[in-house]
Amino acid sequence: MPTIAQAKRKEMLEDRETFATVLLAILLDSYGTEMFDWEPETLRMEVSDDFNATLPRVNSDKVWGLIVAMTTNQFYLSVEIYRTTCEALMGKDPDFAMFSPSDPEELAWGVTEVILNDPPDPKLGNGEFSNEVSRYTGLILSQNGILVPPEPLIFAAYDSENPVLAMETIFSEDPVMFDAAYSNQQRLKSTLDSFIKERVTQLQMQLKSVPLVNRQKT
């Protein structure tokens, strides 16, 4: 009969709402970093054998998306890897066959969760986003009316060097409209900031609830 801890780990591995960070913590606790060299199918078989759990495809995508971001620089250089990783970390099923624009929330959370697990380090050469990724991020934000990026997406590159100043020029003869537009920008930024903060809190709560065997070592 499985223990309460074993049942909890199985439940979290099978739950589509479990964060990638939490999934990875459970797996690293059992397998260590050697799992980074496994094939996805190998991991699913090991999880089935050791946890009596079926790892959903979406959870497998979360884990491997995070591993790729932590072990290579492709998340920072490739728009396609960046886009699909952010989708996976939000629990969406990435569609590699069809390009679909990201949501600002996907990008904001994807970058946040990657940075939580892989803080930028110039010595390691990670954390520097390519011009293509920066411009893609700026395009997604601007298409959604967000000219002031949230902190995780501060690297976003807009067509205008300073889109807020460009907005000021547009409304140069109507300060009331400018104030209204600027207030709306602050509201949009605040909404994204609150979204990120809420998910970080949820992630922390999930992580604290995981019964890790080697918690003191992780």
C-alpha positions as CSV (number, residue, x, y, z in Angstrom):
1,M,0.0,0.0,0.0
2,P,1.5,3.3,-1.0
3,T,2.4,5.8,1.7
4,I,0.8,9.3,1.9
5,A,4.0,10.8,0.5
6,Q,4.0,8.3,-2.4
7,A,0.4,9.0,-3.2
8,K,1.0,12.8,-3.1
9,R,3.9,12.6,-5.5
10,K,1.9,10.4,-7.9
11,E,-1.0,12.8,-7.7
12,M,1.2,15.8,-8.5
13,L,2.9,14.1,-11.4
14,E,-0.4,13.3,-13.0
15,D,-2.0,16.6,-12.3
16,R,-2.0,18.9,-15.4
17,E,-2.0,21.9,-13.1
18,T,1.3,21.1,-11.4
19,F,4.0,23.6,-12.2
20,A,7.1,22.6,-14.2
21,T,9.3,23.6,-11.3
22,V,7.5,21.2,-9.0
23,L,7.5,18.4,-11.5
24,L,11.2,18.8,-12.0
25,A,11.8,18.9,-8.3
26,I,10.1,15.6,-7.8
27,L,11.9,13.9,-10.6
28,L,15.4,15.3,-9.7
29,D,14.7,14.1,-6.1
30,S,14.5,10.6,-7.5
31,Y,16.7,10.5,-10.5
32,G,19.2,13.4,-10.2
33,T,20.5,15.3,-13.2
34,E,21.3,12.1,-15.1
35,M,17.6,12.2,-16.3
36,F,18.6,15.2,-18.4
37,D,20.2,12.8,-20.8
38,W,17.2,10.5,-21.1
39,E,14.6,10.4,-23.9
40,P,11.1,11.5,-22.9
41,E,9.8,8.0,-23.4
42,T,12.4,6.7,-20.9
43,L,11.3,9.2,-18.4
44,R,7.7,8.2,-18.8
45,M,8.6,4.6,-18.3
46,E,10.6,5.3,-15.2
47,V,7.8,7.4,-13.7
48,S,5.3,4.6,-14.5
49,D,7.5,2.0,-12.8
50,D,8.6,4.0,-9.8
51,F,5.6,6.1,-9.0
52,N,2.9,4.0,-10.6
53,A,1.9,7.2,-12.4
54,T,1.1,8.2,-15.9
55,L,2.8,11.4,-16.8
56,P,0.5,13.5,-19.1
57,R,2.0,14.8,-22.3
58,V,1.5,18.3,-21.1
59,N,3.5,17.6,-18.0
60,S,6.2,15.9,-20.0
61,D,6.4,19.0,-22.2
62,K,6.7,21.2,-19.1
63,V,9.6,19.2,-17.8
64,W,11.5,19.0,-21.1
65,G,10.8,22.6,-21.9
66,L,12.4,23.6,-18.6
67,I,15.3,21.2,-19.0
68,V,16.1,22.6,-22.5
69,A,16.0,26.1,-21.1
70,M,18.4,25.2,-18.3
71,T,20.8,23.1,-20.3
72,T,21.1,25.0,-23.6
73,N,20.8,28.6,-24.7
74,Q,18.1,27.9,-27.3
75,F,15.3,29.4,-25.1
76,Y,17.2,32.7,-25.4
77,L,18.1,32.5,-29.1
78,S,15.3,30.7,-30.9
79,V,11.9,32.3,-31.3
80,E,10.3,28.8,-31.9
81,I,11.9,27.3,-28.8
82,Y,11.1,30.4,-26.8
83,R,7.5,30.4,-27.9
84,T,6.8,26.7,-27.5
85,T,8.6,26.5,-24.1
86,C,6.5,29.4,-22.8
87,E,3.3,27.7,-24.0
88,A,4.4,24.4,-22.3
89,L,5.2,26.1,-19.0
90,M,1.6,27.6,-19.0
91,G,0.2,24.1,-19.5
92,K,-0.7,24.4,-23.2
93,D,-0.1,21.8,-25.8
94,P,2.5,23.4,-28.1
95,D,1.6,23.0,-31.8
96,F,4.9,22.6,-33.7
97,A,3.0,22.3,-37.0
98,M,1.3,25.6,-36.9
99,F,2.6,29.0,-35.7
100,S,0.2,30.7,-33.4
101,P,1.2,34.0,-31.7
102,S,1.8,33.8,-28.0
103,D,-0.2,35.6,-25.3
104,P,1.6,38.2,-23.1
105,E,0.8,36.0,-20.0
106,E,2.5,33.0,-21.6
107,L,5.7,34.9,-22.3
108,A,5.7,36.7,-18.9
109,W,5.2,33.4,-17.0
110,G,7.5,31.3,-19.2
111,V,10.4,33.8,-18.7
112,T,9.7,34.0,-15.0
113,E,9.7,30.3,-14.4
114,V,12.9,29.8,-16.5
115,I,14.7,32.6,-14.6
116,L,13.5,31.1,-11.2
117,N,15.3,27.9,-12.2
118,D,18.2,29.3,-14.3
119,P,19.1,32.8,-13.1
120,P,21.0,34.9,-15.7
121,D,24.7,34.5,-15.4
122,P,27.0,36.3,-17.9
123,K,29.8,33.9,-17.1
124,L,27.7,31.0,-18.4
125,G,26.4,33.0,-21.3
126,N,22.7,32.6,-20.4
127,G,20.1,35.2,-19.9
128,E,20.9,37.2,-23.1
129,F,17.9,37.2,-25.4
130,S,18.6,37.4,-29.2
131,N,17.3,40.3,-31.2
132,E,14.7,38.0,-32.8
133,V,13.3,36.9,-29.4
134,S,13.3,40.5,-28.1
135,R,11.5,41.8,-31.2
136,Y,9.0,38.9,-31.1
137,T,8.3,39.7,-27.5
138,G,7.9,43.4,-28.3
139,L,5.5,42.6,-31.2
140,I,3.3,40.4,-29.0
141,L,3.1,43.0,-26.3
142,S,2.4,45.9,-28.7
143,Q,-0.3,43.9,-30.5
144,N,-2.0,43.5,-27.1
145,G,-1.6,47.2,-26.4
146,I,1.1,46.8,-23.8
147,L,3.8,49.5,-24.3
148,V,5.3,49.2,-20.8
149,P,6.5,45.6,-20.4
150,P,6.4,43.8,-17.0
151,E,9.8,43.2,-15.3
152,P,10.4,39.7,-16.7
153,L,9.9,41.0,-20.3
154,I,12.0,44.2,-19.9
155,F,14.2,42.9,-22.8
156,A,11.3,43.4,-25.2
157,A,12.2,45.4,-28.3
158,Y,9.5,47.6,-29.8
159,D,9.5,49.1,-33.3
160,S,9.7,52.5,-31.7
161,E,12.7,53.1,-29.5
162,N,10.5,54.4,-26.7
163,P,6.8,53.6,-27.4
164,V,5.6,55.7,-24.5
165,L,7.3,58.8,-25.9
166,A,5.8,57.9,-29.3
167,M,2.4,57.8,-27.7
168,E,3.1,61.2,-26.1
169,T,3.8,62.6,-29.6
170,I,0.6,61.2,-31.0
171,F,-1.4,62.9,-28.2
172,S,0.7,66.0,-28.0
173,E,-2.3,68.2,-28.6
174,D,-4.6,66.3,-26.3
175,P,-3.0,65.9,-22.8
176,V,-6.3,64.4,-21.5
177,M,-6.1,61.6,-24.0
178,F,-2.5,61.0,-23.3
179,D,-3.2,60.8,-19.5
180,A,-6.0,58.3,-20.2
181,A,-3.7,56.2,-22.6
182,Y,-0.8,56.3,-20.1
183,S,-3.1,55.3,-17.2
184,N,-4.3,52.4,-19.3
185,Q,-0.7,51.3,-20.0
186,Q,0.0,51.3,-16.2
187,R,-3.2,49.2,-15.7
188,L,-2.2,46.7,-18.3
189,K,1.3,46.4,-16.8
190,S,-0.1,46.1,-13.3
191,T,-2.4,43.3,-14.4
192,L,0.5,41.3,-15.8
193,D,2.6,42.0,-12.7
194,S,-0.3,40.7,-10.5
195,F,-0.7,37.7,-12.7
196,I,3.0,36.8,-12.3
197,K,3.0,37.4,-8.6
198,E,0.0,35.2,-8.1
199,R,1.5,32.3,-10.0
200,V,4.8,32.6,-8.2
201,T,2.8,32.4,-4.9
202,Q,1.0,29.3,-6.2
203,L,4.2,27.7,-7.3
204,Q,5.8,28.3,-3.9
205,M,2.8,26.7,-2.1
206,Q,2.9,23.7,-4.4
207,L,6.6,23.3,-3.9
208,K,6.3,23.4,-0.1
209,S,3.7,20.7,-0.2
210,V,5.8,18.2,-2.2
211,P,7.1,15.3,0.1
212,L,10.6,15.2,-1.3
213,V,12.8,12.3,0.0
214,N,16.0,14.5,-0.2
215,R,14.4,17.9,0.5
216,Q,17.4,18.9,2.7
217,K,19.7,18.4,-0.3
218,T,17.6,20.3,-2.8
